[in-house]
Amino acid sequence: MAGPINQARAKISKIFNGEPQSYTRFNLTQNVEGESSHVEVKLSGDGEEEMEGTEAAHRHPASTYTQRPQRRYRTLCYGALMVLLIFLSGYLIGYVTHRKPEASKLPETGPAACTTAGQPEESKDEGDAAVDPEPSLDWSDITSMLRQRLSSSAFDDLLRNFAMDSHEAGSSGDESLANKVLYTFKSLNMNPWNDEHYVQLQMPSMTKPNKIVFGSEEIGQPKGYLAYSATGTKEGKVVYANFGQIEELKYLRTTGVDLSEKIVLMRTGQISLAEKVANAAKFNASAVLIYPEPPYDGFDTKTELYGHVHFGTGDPYTPGFPSFNHTQFPPAKSSGLPEILAQTITADMALRIHQKMGGNDAPENFKGNLKGIARYRLGGDGDTMTVTVNNVLVDTKIHNVFGVLNGFIDPDHYVVIGAQRDSFSKGYAKSTVGTCLLVELARAIAEMMKGGFRPKRSIVFASWSAGDYGSVGTTEWLEGYLSSLDKKAFTYISLDGVIQGRSKFRASASPLLYSLLKDTLKEVETLASNDRTLFQDFGKEGFEDILETMKMEDGAYPFLAFSGIPSISFRFVSDGQGYGYFGTPLDNKANLEIATEQRLGDFCVSAAQVAGQMALRLVHDHILRLDVTSYTRFIRKHVVMINNRVNQLKHAGTMSAPLSSKWLISAIGSYSRAADSVIDEILNSELEDREKCRTINNRIMRVEHNLLSQYVSPRDVPFRHIFFGTGDYTVSALTDHLRDLKEQVVGSDADLLRNQFALTTWTIQSCANDLAGDVWALDNEI
């Protein structure tokens, strides 16, 4: 502002000092030969004065323009012009000194503040002056805005609108829901889009039903089924194996029960349906029958059960590739497809089988809740069954629907909030609630942005199809953008099955999100009592009791274990066996209302606040709320376990050459120092520096992805995460192999163990190196 005032003052001085009353326009141009700037002097062709703001100190001596003798009338004209110039100069001085500062289009905020400015940054003319930002919203304002826009009544209306009896993947019901979601995103101006995938889904044959026979008596032709089972007919003796966990199958073998070519009877619970079948296949069983364990007295024992048995995610016939139309791939199938038959039966059918079985009594922990069984037995020599599975593969087109709320500083970085849309049956808790949470959160945050909230990063909302077949829609999308998503998507929040009960809160997450989850639970108040938080109600025993290991059937699992993107899922659950209706027609509104004591709407609000506040915090702060130091503690815990196993192996003397944990311990030391250095850099950095913040955030974002093993193909081993994945190159496989070598189990291999040890060490070390930043900042001790 001082520049224009000084210029105006100089002009007035010239006028009153009788200097020449013509004026010049000064253009500051750069000398192309590299000399200092000079000023060109041009005669003005009109009577208006233009001021370019050139400082007098930068002017080069210029030629003067000499006034010629004037006539009287011209003297009068110049006098009038002098008066006009005095008036204009005064007006200019008043305007400059009293005008209000213009609001910045991209405000700079503190670490706990969000801007209220209007639009993304636009290109400015070279001469535009910088302006100050308007006051910004603080974090309490943002959480209050979200809370005010969520209500139980709104969720009750949405649940009525989105509930459907039939919406299996690719069906007309699924398409109808997809259109509702798409319409909502369009009405919120979220620039919605969808992607199509052509996948192979296995369904029951319309002409050849599946069949179960005990001896010569037909037990039934169940309508329920297990997608991706092998097909055909198998006959063999039946064995009862409880939940089908590995420890239970090992117990049967130690008691002399051979599972080879047997038909194994199991009940639901403890582990996924796919894992039950995979475990039985390891013991060479020929078929598996699974029935729903009644969760309470009065359970309808004729209830059908649906599910899938692909021990993986995505379309199992395009492993590692996206199932886009017309894409030519050689015939392939996932290694997670079972080679044995698998079929569900009703509890009533299971009761009839149990009543016919002989053999030894089952142990006490094998006893279930079926009414009418005096003694559970393991099975006798005369208990022969025949299982027939006639499922068929169907080429199916599915749609994923997306909408986005764009960020204003780093719009190419985004958090993804997603929910499964389809279901084998009603799927009220499994998918309907999550879909309603998705669209209501989108509406609430879109309204917040109209009210002044400006996220730094974007939020993508995703509605997935074919989730009941093993996160097919999710995985196909991830496979389609395998090389880029981990560089842009920094967190995934799953809304699948988020409300199952009322008395407990459970979460499965990447360690990077532990601190964010804990802080969020301490902020979100319970609807029943405004002076208590969710953490006070559900975290009484400590935060560790809230956490569970993420399982393959979790909707967030592909993001974490396949793509290396920090992910989280959470749920309200009840005591005991929990919500026992998934995969059945009993997963309906009435049963979920009972499970929540008629407070379903209130729990929807709480769940929306947890997911919404985590997402808002991630797009609001200058530095991503991903705690790299949590992984230090997480990795160190596993390294301590490995080191203990190594010492036990040394004492056992079963290794021909010594094995040392030195380099693995050094690797966790490198990671710890790198994580601490990031925290120090954040504390000592100017957070208004956008480029600096983006550089730090990029380093933080790569941590999860760098824990994917670099030494295996994503096609051969899709879940490459060394802590949450599956296969020989995971930390759990390494610890199990150390135990097997100590016990000299058949199949243990010292050379394979050393290879596992080295690759685990270098995966952690590589992650540490990248987190440390520039190559000259690396610790090269290893």
C-alpha positions in Angstrom: 0.0 0.0 0.0 2.9 2.3 0.7 3.9 2.2 -3.0 0.7 3.8 -4.4 0.6 6.4 -1.6 4.2 7.5 -2.3 3.6 7.7 -6.1 0.5 9.8 -5.5 2.4 12.1 -3.2 5.3 12.4 -5.7 2.8 13.3 -8.5 1.1 16.0 -6.4 4.6 17.4 -5.6 5.5 17.6 -9.3 2.3 19.4 -10.1 2.7 22.1 -7.5 6.4 22.5 -8.2 5.7 23.4 -11.7 7.4 20.4 -13.3 6.3 19.5 -16.8 2.6 18.6 -16.8 2.9 15.9 -19.4 3.4 12.3 -18.0 5.1 9.1 -18.9 4.2 5.5 -18.7 7.0 3.3 -17.2 7.3 -0.3 -18.4 9.8 -2.4 -16.4 11.3 -4.9 -18.8 14.0 -7.4 -18.4 17.1 -7.0 -20.6 17.6 -10.1 -22.7 21.4 -9.9 -22.5 21.2 -10.3 -18.7 21.8 -6.6 -17.8 19.9 -4.8 -15.1 16.3 -3.7 -15.7 15.8 -0.4 -17.5 12.8 1.9 -18.0 11.3 2.7 -21.4 9.7 6.2 -21.6 6.7 6.5 -23.7 4.5 9.5 -24.4 1.0 9.0 -23.3 -1.7 9.3 -26.0 -4.6 10.3 -23.8 -5.5 12.2 -20.6 -5.8 9.2 -18.2 -2.9 8.3 -15.9 -1.8 4.6 -15.5 0.4 3.6 -12.5 2.3 0.4 -12.8 3.7 0.5 -9.3 7.3 0.8 -10.4 9.5 2.0 -7.5 11.5 5.2 -8.2 14.7 3.5 -6.9 14.6 1.1 -9.9 14.2 3.8 -12.6 16.9 4.2 -15.1 17.8 7.9 -16.1 15.5 8.7 -18.9 15.3 11.4 -21.6 13.1 14.4 -20.7 10.3 15.8 -22.7 10.5 19.6 -22.9 7.3 21.6 -23.0 6.9 24.0 -25.8 5.5 27.5 -25.4 1.7 27.3 -24.9 -1.1 29.6 -25.8 -3.4 31.0 -23.2 -6.3 28.7 -23.8 -4.0 25.7 -23.5 -2.8 27.1 -20.1 -6.4 27.1 -18.9 -6.8 23.5 -20.1 -3.8 22.4 -18.1 -5.1 24.2 -15.1 -8.3 22.3 -15.3 -6.4 19.1 -15.7 -4.3 19.9 -12.6 -7.5 20.3 -10.6 -8.8 16.9 -11.9 -5.5 15.2 -11.1 -5.6 16.6 -7.5 -9.1 15.2 -7.2 -8.2 11.8 -8.6 -5.1 11.6 -6.5 -7.1 12.2 -3.3 -9.6 9.6 -4.3 -6.9 7.1 -5.0 -5.3 7.7 -1.6 -8.6 7.3 0.2 -9.4 4.1 -1.7 -6.0 2.5 -0.9 -6.0 3.4 2.7 -9.7 2.4 3.5 -10.5 -0.6 1.3 -11.0 -4.0 3.0 -8.6 -6.9 2.3 -9.9 -9.4 -0.2 -10.4 -13.0 1.1 -7.9 -15.5 0.0 -9.2 -18.3 -2.2 -6.9 -20.9 -0.7 -6.4 -20.0 3.0 -3.6 -21.1 5.2 -4.7 -22.7 8.4 -3.2 -24.1 11.6 -3.0 -27.8 12.3 -6.3 -27.9 14.0 -8.2 -25.5 11.8 -10.2 -25.7 8.5 -10.8 -22.8 6.1 -14.0 -21.1 5.3 -12.9 -19.7 2.0 -14.8 -20.2 -1.2 -13.1 -21.8 -4.2 -10.0 -23.7 -5.2 -7.0 -21.7 -6.1 -7.1 -20.1 -9.6 -4.3 -18.7 -11.6 -3.5 -15.0 -10.8 -2.1 -12.2 -12.9 1.5 -11.5 -12.4 0.8 -8.2 -10.7 -1.8 -9.4 -8.2 -1.1 -8.7 -4.6 -1.3 -11.4 -1.9 -4.2 -11.1 0.6 -4.9 -12.4 4.0 -7.2 -15.4 4.7 -10.5 -15.1 6.5 -10.8 -16.6 10.0 -11.1 -20.4 9.9 -13.3 -23.1 11.5 -11.6 -25.0 14.3 -12.0 -28.7 15.0 -14.9 -28.3 17.5 -16.8 -26.3 14.9 -16.4 -29.1 12.4 -17.5 -31.9 14.7 -20.4 -29.8 15.8 -21.5 -29.3 12.2 -21.4 -33.0 11.5 -23.3 -33.8 14.7 -26.0 -31.3 13.9 -26.6 -32.9 10.5 -27.1 -36.5 11.7 -30.3 -37.7 13.3 -32.0 -41.0 14.2 -35.2 -40.0 12.3 -33.2 -39.4 9.1 -31.7 -42.9 9.3 -35.1 -44.5 10.0 -36.4 -42.9 6.8 -33.4 -44.0 4.8 -33.5 -47.6 6.1 -37.2 -47.9 5.0 -36.2 -46.5 1.6 -33.2 -48.8 1.0 -34.4 -52.1 2.5 -35.1 -54.8 -0.1 -35.9 -58.5 0.2 -33.8 -59.4 -2.8 -30.7 -57.6 -4.0 -28.2 -60.3 -5.0 -25.2 -59.1 -7.0 -26.1 -58.2 -10.6 -29.8 -58.6 -10.0 -32.5 -56.1 -10.7 -32.7 -55.3 -7.0 -28.9 -54.6 -6.9 -29.3 -52.3 -10.0 -32.2 -50.5 -8.3 -30.2 -49.8 -5.2 -27.2 -48.7 -7.4 -29.5 -46.2 -9.1 -30.7 -44.8 -5.8 -27.1 -44.2 -4.6 -26.2 -42.7 -8.0 -29.2 -40.3 -7.8 -28.3 -39.2 -4.3 -24.7 -38.5 -5.4 -25.9 -36.5 -8.4 -28.3 -34.5 -6.3 -25.3 -33.5 -4.0 -23.2 -32.5 -7.0 -20.6 -35.1 -6.2 -19.6 -35.8 -9.9 -20.7 -39.5 -9.6 -19.5 -42.2 -11.9 -19.6 -46.0 -12.0 -17.4 -48.8 -13.3 -18.6 -52.0 -14.8 -17.0 -55.4 -14.3 -17.9 -58.7 -15.9 -17.3 -61.4 -13.4 -18.1 -65.1 -13.0 -20.4 -65.8 -10.0 -21.4 -69.3 -9.0 -25.0 -69.9 -8.4 -27.3 -73.0 -7.9 -28.5 -74.8 -11.0 -32.0 -74.0 -12.0 -32.6 -77.6 -13.1 -30.3 -79.8 -10.9 -30.7 -79.1 -7.2 -28.0 -79.9 -4.7 -28.7 -83.0 -2.6 -27.7 -84.6 0.7 -28.3 -88.3 1.4 -27.5 -90.3 4.6 -27.3 -94.0 3.7 -30.4 -94.5 1.6 -32.4 -91.6 3.1 -32.5 -88.2 1.5 -31.9 -85.6 4.1 -32.9 -82.7 1.8 -32.3 -80.5 -1.2 -31.1 -77.2 0.4 -31.8 -73.9 -1.4 -28.9 -72.3 0.4 -25.4 -72.9 -1.2 -21.8 -72.0 -1.0 -20.5 -70.1 -4.0 -17.3 -71.4 -5.6 -17.6 -74.9 -4.3 -16.2 -77.7 -6.4 -19.0 -79.6 -8.2 -19.9 -83.2 -8.5 -20.9 -86.1 -6.2 -18.9 -87.5 -3.3 -19.6 -90.4 -1.0 -17.9 -91.1 2.3 -18.2 -91.5 6.0 -19.3 -88.4 8.0 -17.2 -86.9 10.8 -18.3 -84.1 13.1 -15.5 -81.5 13.5 -17.2 -78.7 15.5 -16.1 -75.3 14.0 -13.5 -76.8 11.7 -10.6 -74.9 13.2 -7.1 -76.3 12.6 -6.6 -77.2 16.2 -9.9 -79.2 16.2 -8.9 -81.1 13.1 -5.5 -81.9 14.6 -7.3 -83.1 17.7 -9.4 -85.5 15.7 -6.3 -86.9 14.0 -4.6 -87.5 17.3 -7.6 -89.5 18.5 -7.4 -91.8 15.5 -10.0 -90.1 13.4 -8.8 -90.0 9.8 -10.4 -87.2 7.7 -9.0 -88.4 4.4 -11.9 -88.8 1.9 -14.4 -88.1 4.7 -17.4 -85.8 4.6 -16.9 -83.3 7.4 -19.8 -81.8 9.3 -19.3 -78.4 10.9 -21.3 -75.6 12.5 -20.9 -71.8 11.9 -18.8 -69.6 14.1 -15.3 -68.7 15.1 -13.8 -68.7 11.5 -15.2 -67.9 8.1 -16.9 -70.5 5.9 -14.0 -70.3 3.4 -11.5 -71.0 6.1 -13.5 -74.0 7.3 -13.4 -75.6 3.9 -9.7 -74.7 3.3 -8.8 -76.4 6.6 -10.7 -79.5 5.7 -9.0 -79.6 2.4 -5.6 -79.6 4.1 -6.7 -82.9 5.8 -7.8 -84.4 2.5 -11.5 -84.4 3.2 -13.8 -85.0 0.2 -16.7 -82.7 1.2 -17.8 -80.3 3.9 -21.3 -79.7 5.2 -22.0 -76.5 7.2 -25.1 -75.6 9.2 -26.1 -72.4 11.1 -25.6 -72.7 14.8 -28.9 -71.5 16.5 -28.0 -68.2 18.3 -31.0 -68.5 20.6 -33.9 -70.7 21.7 -36.7 -70.6 19.2 -34.4 -70.1 16.2 -36.1 -71.3 13.0 -34.2 -74.5 12.3 -35.4 -74.5 8.6 -33.5 -71.3 7.9 -31.3 -71.5 4.8 -27.6 -70.4 4.9 -25.7 -68.7 2.0 -22.1 -67.8 1.6 -18.9 -68.4 -0.4 -15.8 -70.6 0.0 -13.2 -68.8 -2.1 -10.3 -68.4 0.3 -9.5 -65.0 -1.2 -11.3 -62.0 -2.6 -12.3 -60.8 -6.1 -13.3 -62.8 -9.2 -11.4 -66.1 -8.7 -11.2 -66.6 -12.4 -9.2 -63.5 -13.1 -6.7 -63.6 -10.2 -4.6 -60.4 -10.1 -6.4 -58.9 -13.1 -9.5 -56.6 -13.2 -12.5 -58.2 -14.8 -13.2 -55.5 -17.4 -15.2 -56.5 -20.5 -13.4 -57.9 -23.5 -10.1 -58.2 -21.7 -8.4 -61.3 -22.9 -6.7 -63.4 -20.3 -5.5 -67.0 -20.5 -7.6 -69.5 -18.5 -6.7 -69.1 -14.9 -8.2 -69.5 -11.4 -7.3 -68.4 -7.9 -5.3 -70.7 -5.7 -7.9 -70.0 -3.1 -10.6 -72.0 -4.9 -11.3 -75.3 -3.1 -10.9 -78.6 -4.8 -13.5 -80.3 -2.5 -17.3 -80.0 -2.3 -18.9 -77.6 0.1 -22.6 -77.2 0.8 -24.8 -75.6 3.5 -27.6 -77.4 5.2 -30.3 -76.2 7.6 -30.1 -76.7 11.3 -33.0 -79.1 11.0 -31.1 -81.2 8.4 -28.0 -81.2 10.7 -30.2 -82.4 13.6 -31.3 -85.4 11.6 -27.7 -86.2 10.7 -26.5 -85.9 14.3 -29.3 -88.2 15.5 -28.1 -90.9 13.1 -24.4 -90.6 13.8 -22.6 -93.1 16.0 -19.0 -93.5 17.1 -17.2 -92.0 20.1 -18.6 -89.1 22.1 -17.5 -85.7 21.0 -15.5 -83.7 23.6 -17.3 -81.2 25.7 -16.3 -78.1 23.7 -17.8 -79.7 20.5 -21.3 -79.6 21.9 -23.6 -77.1 20.3 -27.1 -75.6 20.7 -29.2 -78.0 18.6 -32.2 -79.1 20.6 -33.0 -82.8 20.5 -29.5 -84.3 20.6 -28.8 -86.3 23.7 -25.1 -86.9 22.8 -22.9 -85.3 20.1 -20.8 -88.1 18.5 -17.8 -87.9 16.1 -19.2 -90.5 13.7 -19.0 -94.2 13.2 -17.9 -96.7 10.4 -21.5 -97.2 9.2 -22.3 -93.5 8.8 -22.1 -93.1 5.1 -23.3 -90.0 3.3 -23.5 -88.8 -0.3 -23.2 -85.1 -1.2 -24.1 -83.7 -4.7 -23.3 -80.1 -5.7 -24.5 -78.9 -9.1 -23.7 -75.1 -8.9 -23.0 -73.3 -12.2 -20.9 -70.3 -13.2 -22.8 -67.3 -14.5 -21.2 -64.4 -16.3 -22.6 -61.3 -14.5 -22.2 -57.6 -15.0 -21.8 -55.6 -11.8 -21.5 -51.9 -11.0 -19.6 -50.0 -8.4 -21.0 -46.5 -7.8 -18.8 -43.6 -6.7 -19.1 -40.0 -5.7 -16.5 -37.5 -4.6 -16.3 -34.3 -2.5 -13.2 -32.5 -3.8 -10.5 -31.2 -1.5 -9.2 -27.6 -1.9 -5.4 -28.1 -1.5 -4.5 -31.7 -2.3 -7.6 -32.9 -4.2 -5.6 -35.8 -5.7 -5.2 -37.3 -2.3 -8.3 -38.9 -0.8 -9.9 -41.1 1.9 -12.4 -43.7 0.6 -15.5 -44.5 2.6 -17.2 -47.7 1.2 -20.1 -50.0 1.8 -21.3 -53.3 0.3 -24.6 -52.9 -1.5 -25.7 -56.5 -2.4 -26.7 -59.5 -0.4 -27.6 -63.1 -0.9 -30.8 -62.5 1.0 -32.2 -59.5 2.9 -28.8 -58.5 4.3 -30.2 -55.8 6.5 -27.3 -55.6 8.9 -24.8 -56.8 6.4 -25.4 -54.3 3.6 -28.5 -52.1 4.0 -27.3 -50.3 7.1 -23.9 -49.6 5.6 -25.4 -48.3 2.4 -27.6 -45.9 4.4 -24.7 -44.7 6.4 -22.7 -44.1 3.2 -25.3 -41.9 1.5 -26.2 -40.0 4.7 -22.6 -39.2 5.5 -22.2 -38.0 1.9 -25.2 -35.7 2.4 -24.0 -34.4 5.7 -20.5 -33.6 4.6 -21.7 -32.0 1.3 -24.0 -29.7 3.4 -21.0 -28.9 5.7 -19.0 -27.8 2.7 -21.9 -25.5 1.7 -21.8 -24.1 5.2 -18.1 -23.2 5.1 -16.1 -26.4 5.6 -13.3 -26.7 3.2 -11.4 -30.0 3.3 -7.8 -30.0 2.2 -8.1 -33.4 0.6 -10.9 -35.3 -1.1 -13.4 -37.8 0.1 -14.5 -40.6 -2.2 -17.7 -42.5 -1.4 -18.0 -46.0 -2.9 -20.9 -48.4 -3.1 -19.6 -51.9 -3.9 -21.4 -54.8 -5.6 -20.8 -58.6 -5.2 -19.5 -58.2 -1.7 -21.2 -61.4 -0.5 -19.1 -63.3 -3.1 -15.9 -62.2 -1.4 -15.4 -58.4 -1.9 -15.5 -59.0 -5.7 -16.5 -55.4 -6.6 -13.9 -53.9 -4.2 -11.1 -56.2 -5.4 -11.7 -55.7 -9.1 -11.6 -51.9 -8.6 -8.3 -52.2 -6.7 -6.9 -54.5 -9.4 -7.8 -52.0 -12.1 -5.8 -49.3 -10.4 -3.1 -51.3 -8.8 -0.2 -49.1 -9.8 -1.7 -45.8 -8.7 -4.2 -46.1 -5.8 -1.6 -46.5 -3.0 -0.1 -43.1 -4.1 -3.5 -41.3 -3.9 -5.8 -43.2 -1.5 -4.4 -42.9 2.0 -7.2 -44.6 4.1 -10.2 -46.8 3.6 -13.1 -46.9 6.0 -15.5 -49.8 5.7 -19.2 -49.5 6.8 -20.1 -53.2 6.3 -21.8 -54.9 9.2 -21.2 -51.9 11.4 -24.2 -52.5 13.7 -24.7 -56.0 15.0 -25.5 -55.4 18.7 -25.4 -52.9 21.5 -23.0 -53.8 24.4 -19.5 -53.8 22.9 -17.4 -51.9 20.3 -14.9 -53.8 18.2 -12.5 -52.6 15.4 -10.0 -54.1 13.0 -7.4 -51.7 11.6 -4.0 -50.9 10.5 -1.8 -49.8 13.4 -1.4 -46.4 11.6 -5.1 -45.7 12.5 -5.0 -46.8 16.1 -4.4 -43.3 17.5 -7.0 -41.7 15.3 -9.6 -44.3 16.3 -8.9 -43.9 20.0 -9.1 -40.1 19.8 -12.3 -40.3 17.9 -14.0 -42.6 20.4 -13.0 -40.1 23.1 -14.7 -37.3 21.2 -18.0 -38.9 20.1 -20.6 -38.7 22.8 -23.2 -41.4 23.3 -26.8 -40.4 22.4 -28.1 -41.7 25.7 -25.8 -39.5 27.7 -24.2 -36.3 26.5 -21.7 -36.3 29.3 -20.2 -39.7 28.3 -18.2 -40.7 25.3 -18.1 -43.9 23.4 -14.6 -44.7 24.8 -16.0 -44.3 28.4 -18.8 -46.8 27.5 -16.9 -49.3 25.4 -13.3 -48.8 26.3 -13.5 -49.5 30.0 -11.1 -52.4 29.9 -8.6 -50.6 27.7 -8.1 -49.8 24.1 -6.4 -53.1 23.3 -9.6 -55.0 24.1 -11.4 -53.1 21.4 -9.0 -54.2 18.7 -9.3 -57.4 16.7 -7.2 -58.9 13.9 -8.6 -58.1 10.5 -9.9 -61.2 8.7 -10.2 -62.0 5.1 -14.0 -61.7 5.0 -13.7 -58.1 6.3 -14.7 -55.6 3.6 -11.6 -53.5 4.4 -9.2 -56.5 4.0 -8.4 -56.1 0.2 -7.4 -52.5 0.7 -5.0 -53.3 3.5 -3.5 -56.7 2.5 -3.7 -56.4 -1.3 -3.2 -52.7 -2.0 -1.3 -51.6 1.1 -3.7 -48.8 2.0 -4.3 -48.2 5.7 -7.8 -49.5 6.4 -10.3 -49.8 9.2 -13.6 -51.5 9.9 -15.6 -51.3 13.2 -18.8 -52.6 14.6 -21.2 -52.4 17.6 -21.8 -56.0 18.8 -23.5 -57.9 21.6 -22.2 -60.3 24.2 -22.1 -64.1 23.7 -22.1 -65.4 20.1 -23.1 -62.1 18.7 -25.3 -61.5 15.7 -25.9 -64.9 14.2 -28.0 -64.0 11.2 -25.5 -63.1 8.5 -26.0 -65.1 5.3 -29.6 -66.0 6.2 -33.0 -64.5 5.5 -33.2 -63.7 9.2 -30.8 -60.8 8.8 -33.8 -58.4 8.8 -35.0 -55.3 10.5 -36.9 -57.0 13.3 -33.9 -59.0 14.5 -31.5 -56.1 14.3 -33.9 -54.0 16.3 -34.0 -56.7 18.9 -30.2 -56.8 18.9 -30.0 -53.0 19.5 -33.0 -52.9 22.0 -35.0 -50.8 19.5 -32.3 -48.2 19.3 -31.1 -48.9 15.7 -31.4 -45.2 14.7 -29.3 -44.1 17.6 -26.5 -46.6 16.8 -26.6 -45.4 13.2 -25.9 -41.9 14.4 -23.0 -43.1 16.6 -21.5 -45.2 13.8 -21.8 -42.3 11.3 -20.1 -39.9 13.7 -17.2 -42.4 14.2 -16.7 -42.9 10.5 -17.3 -39.3 9.6 -15.0 -37.7 12.2 -12.2 -40.1 11.3 -12.6 -39.1 7.6 -12.9 -35.4 8.4 -9.8 -35.4 10.6 -7.9 -37.1 7.8 -8.8 -34.5 5.2 -8.7 -31.5 7.5 -5.3 -31.5 9.2 -2.1 -30.3 7.5 -0.4 -33.6 8.4 -2.2 -36.9 7.9 -3.4 -38.4 11.1 -1.6 -41.7 10.5 0.6 -42.6 13.4 3.9 -44.1 12.2 5.1 -44.7 15.7 2.3 -47.2 16.3 3.9 -49.5 13.8 7.1 -49.3 15.8 5.4 -50.9 18.7 3.5 -53.3 16.5 6.6 -54.5 14.6 8.7 -54.7 17.8 6.1 -57.0 19.4 6.5 -59.4 16.5 10.3 -59.1 16.4 10.4 -60.0 20.1 8.3 -63.1 19.4 10.5 -64.1 16.6 13.7 -63.6 18.6 12.3 -65.8 21.4 11.6 -68.6 18.9 15.1 -68.2 17.5 16.6 -68.6 21.0 14.4 -71.7 21.6 15.6 -73.1 18.3 19.2 -72.6 19.3 18.7 -74.4 22.6 17.0 -77.3 20.8 20.1 -77.7 18.6 18.1 -78.7 15.5 19.7 -76.2 13.1 22.8 -77.3 11.3 24.1 -73.7 11.1 23.5 -70.8 13.6 20.6 -68.4 13.0 20.8 -64.9 14.3 18.1 -62.2 14.8 20.7 -59.4 14.7 19.8 -57.9 11.4 16.0 -58.2 12.0 16.5 -56.3 15.3 18.6 -53.7 13.5 15.8 -53.3 10.9 13.2 -52.5 13.6 15.7 -50.1 15.1 16.0 -48.3 11.7 12.2 -48.1 11.4 12.0 -46.7 15.0 14.5 -44.0 14.2 12.9 -43.1 10.9 9.4 -42.8 12.6 10.9 -40.6 15.3 12.6 -38.4 12.8 9.3 -37.9 11.0 7.7 -36.7 14.2 10.6 -34.4 14.9 10.4 -33.0 11.4 6.6 -32.3 11.8 7.2 -30.5 15.2 9.9 -28.4 13.7 8.3 -27.6 10.3 6.2 -24.6 9.3 2.9 -26.2 8.7 1.8 -23.3 6.5 4.3 -24.6 3.9 2.1 -26.7 1.7 4.9 -28.3 -0.2 6.6 -29.3 3.0 3.4 -30.9 4.3 2.8 -32.7 1.1 6.4 -34.1 1.2 5.9 -35.4 4.7 2.5 -36.8 3.9 3.8 -38.7 0.9 6.4 -40.4 3.2 3.7 -41.4 5.7 1.3 -42.7 3.0 3.9 -45.1 1.7 4.5 -46.9 5.0 1.6 -49.4 4.6 2.4 -50.1 1.0 6.1 -50.7 1.8 5.1 -53.5 4.1 3.8 -55.5 1.1 6.4 -58.1 0.2 8.4 -57.0 -2.8 9.5 -60.5 -3.5 6.3 -62.2 -4.6 3.9 -61.5 -7.5 0.5 -60.0 -6.6 -1.0 -62.5 -9.0 0.5 -65.5 -7.3 0.3 -64.1 -3.7 -2.4 -61.3 -3.8 -2.3 -60.6 0.0 1.4 -59.7 0.3 1.3 -57.7 3.5 3.9 -59.3 5.8 1.7 -58.8 8.9 -1.8 -59.1 7.6 -1.4 -61.2 4.5 -1.3 -64.9 3.8 1.4 -67.1 2.4 5.0 -68.2 3.1 6.4 -64.6 3.2 4.3 -63.4 6.2 5.6 -62.9 9.7 3.1 -65.4 11.0 4.4 -68.0 8.6 8.0 -67.3 9.8 7.1 -67.8 13.5 5.1 -71.0 12.7 8.1 -72.3 10.7 10.5 -71.6 13.6 8.2 -73.6 15.9 8.0 -76.5 13.3 11.8 -76.6 13.0 12.2 -76.8 16.7 9.7 -79.7 16.9 11.2 -81.2 13.7 7.8 -81.4 12.0 7.7 -83.1 8.6 8.0 -80.5 5.8 10.0 -77.9 7.8 13.0 -76.6 5.8 15.9 -74.7 7.3 16.8 -73.2 3.9 13.3 -71.9 3.4 13.4 -70.5 6.9 16.5 -68.5 6.2 14.9 -67.2 3.0 11.8 -66.1 5.0 14.0 -64.5 7.6 16.0 -62.5 5.1 13.0 -61.3 3.1 11.1 -60.3 6.2 14.2 -58.3 7.4 14.6 -56.5 4.1 10.9 -55.7 3.8 11.0 -53.9 7.2 14.4 -52.3 6.4 13.1 -51.0 3.0 10.1 -49.5 4.7 12.4 -47.8 7.2 14.6 -46.4 4.4 11.7 -44.9 2.5 10.2 -43.4 5.7 13.6 -41.8 6.5 13.3 -39.6 3.4 16.2 -38.5 1.3 18.9 -41.0 0.5 21.5 -39.0 2.4 19.4 -39.4 5.6 19.4 -43.1 5.5 21.1 -45.4 8.1 23.4 -47.7 6.1 24.5 -49.9 8.9 22.8 -52.9 7.3 
